[in-house]
């Protein structure tokens, strides 16, 4: 495997990123973090406000590229399933500017769908997590309550996909992280998942295949 420096990006208005060296020795995590939230500029009307906003988001990504000088960009593909059209729009604007940079610079880039990288690095709910979700649902049903509580009176909630992504990122990179990732680190965890997926693809390229619609639906429901 050729040694490469990877910059993995979960692009948004608060982009999560991770930087690593991939080689036959594994993944050496060099840095990781999350860009502070960039808000829609005040004093401009749509679409001008979104154009300015997208350029600010793109500039934050460009600053990362200039700082780390990666050989490869690994980017999470945008999803069609956003419930908020305007939130989706700023993502698409920003992604366009990044795509334009990739075209002009010639840098190697790999786009991976969210459900694809999750499947490739094993983001599956554990038996323990499934049991907890059942406990929460049963409690709410039995007590006709909006919330569920454990035997100690502590409120507990459903384990979702983001929780699983964070747990899996901790499992893969735990010994290289300054501290375990928490719920607030979900965008960072996604970038680490992208980085891991790229590495696994380099290790076993024959194992990589495009997901069918049935695969995506099954993964979404897990």
N, C-alpha and C positions, 0 to 999 in steps of 0.2 A: 504494500500500500504506500502510495506517495504521501509524504508528509505535507499537510496543508494547514493553513491558519484560517479558521472559520469564524465568521460573524453571523450568529443566528438572531433573527429579528421577529418578534411578535409585534408587528407594526400597529400603532394606534396613536391616540393623542397623548398616551403615556407609555411609549414603547418599552417593552421588556427586551433585554439583550443579553447575550452570553458570547464569550470569545474563548475559543479553544484550539489547541493543536491536535489534529488527528493523525495517527500513525499506527504502525504495527504494534506499538507498545500500549495503545489505548487512546484515551482522551485526556489531555492535560488542560485543565480549566485555567485560563489565564486571568479572566476577569468576568464580572457579570453585574447586572444592576437593572435599574428602571429609570427612564427619563421622567422627571417631574411632569405632572399633567400640564399640557399646553391648552389654554382655553381660547375660545372664539374671540377674536379681537373686537373691542368695543368701538363704536363710532362709524361702522361700515355696514351697509346693507348687503343682503344676499343678492347675487353670488360673490360680490367682491370680498365679503368677509371670509367666505370659505376658501377663496383663492389665496388670500393672505395667510389664513390659518394653515392651509395645506403646505405652503412654502415654509412656514415656521416649523411644522412637524418634519418636513423633509430635511430642513437644515440641521435639525437635531440628529437625524440619522446620518447625514453627510459628515457631521462632526465626529461621529463614532467611526465612520469609515476612514477618515483622515487620521484619527488617533491610533487606530489599531492596524491599519493597512492589511486587511485580510486578503487571502487569495480567492476565497469563496464567500458569497452571501447565501445564507439559507433563510428563506422567508416563508412565513405561514400565508398560504393563499387565502384571499378573502372568501367569506361564506355568503351564499345567497339567502341565508335564513335569518338575517337581521330583522328584528321586529320594529326597529326605528329607522325609517328611511333616511333621515338626515344624518344620523350617526354613521350609517352605511356610506353615505355620500362623502363625508370627510375622509373616510378610509380609502375610498376609491380615488379621490383626488390625490391623496398622499401617495398611494401605490402607483399612480400614473407617473408622478415625478420621480419616484425611485426607479421605475421601469425605464424611464427616459435616461436616467443616469447610467443604468446598466447597458442600455443600447449604445450610448455615446462613449462609455469608458471601455466596454468590452470585458468587464469583469465577469468571471464565472458566477452563475447564479442557479439556485435550485429552489423551486417553489413546491411546497408540500401542503396538502389539505390537512386540516385539523384532525379529522377522523383517521386519515392515513397515518400520520406520525404517531398518534395515540396507539393505534393497533400495532405498529411496527416496534414500539418500545415496550409493549405489554401493559398499557394502561387499562387494566381490567379490575372491576370491583372485587375485592376479596370476600371470602365467606363471612369474615367478621363484619365488614362494612355492610354486606347484604343483611346480616342478622340485625344490625343496628337500625337499618332502615325499616325493617319489619317491626321492630320494637317501637319505633317512633309512630309508624302508621297505626299499629294496634292500639297504642296508648291514646292517640287522638280519637280513634273510632270509639273505643270503650268509654272514654271520658267526655266525648263530644267537645273536645278542647282544640283550640287553635295551636297550642303549644304542647310539647311533650317534656317530661322530666324523668330523670333516672331515680334510683332508690335513695340517692342522697339529696334529692330535691333540686339538682342542677338541671337547667334547661338543655335539652339536646335536640339537634335538628337532623335533617336528612343529609346523607353523604352524597354529594353530586360529582359530576365529572371533573370539575375544577379541583375538588378535594383529592380525587384520585390522581390527577396530574401532578399535584404538589407532592403527594406521598411518593409517587414513582420517581420524580426528580430527586427527592431526598435519598431514595434508595440507590440511585445510579451515581449521584455526585456527592453523597453525604460526607465522605472523607475529604472532599475538596472545598466544601462550603464553610464559611466562617461560623454559621449557625444554621440550624434547620429552617427551611422555608415554612412560612405560615400562610394563612388565607390571603393576607394582604399582598403576598408575593405571586399571585396567580399569573400575571403577565410574564414575570421573570421565569416562573416554572415552565411556561409554555415555550419560551426561547430555549431553555435547557433541554426540553423534550425534542425540539427541532434539531438541536446540536447532536443529541444522542441518536436520533433517527438517521441523520446523515452518516454518522460513523458506522452504524449497523449496516447501512446500505453499502458502504465501502467494503465492509467485511464479507458480506454475503449478497453480492449484487443479484444473484439468481433468485433470491428469496423475495425480491421486491416486485410487486405486481400492482396494477391499478385496481382500486376497489370498485366493485359493482354497486349498483343502487341498493341491492339487498344487503350487501356488506355494510354500507353506510347506515341503513335503517337499523340493522341488528346492533351495530356499535353504538348508535345513538340511544337505543333502548336499554343497553347494559348499565 
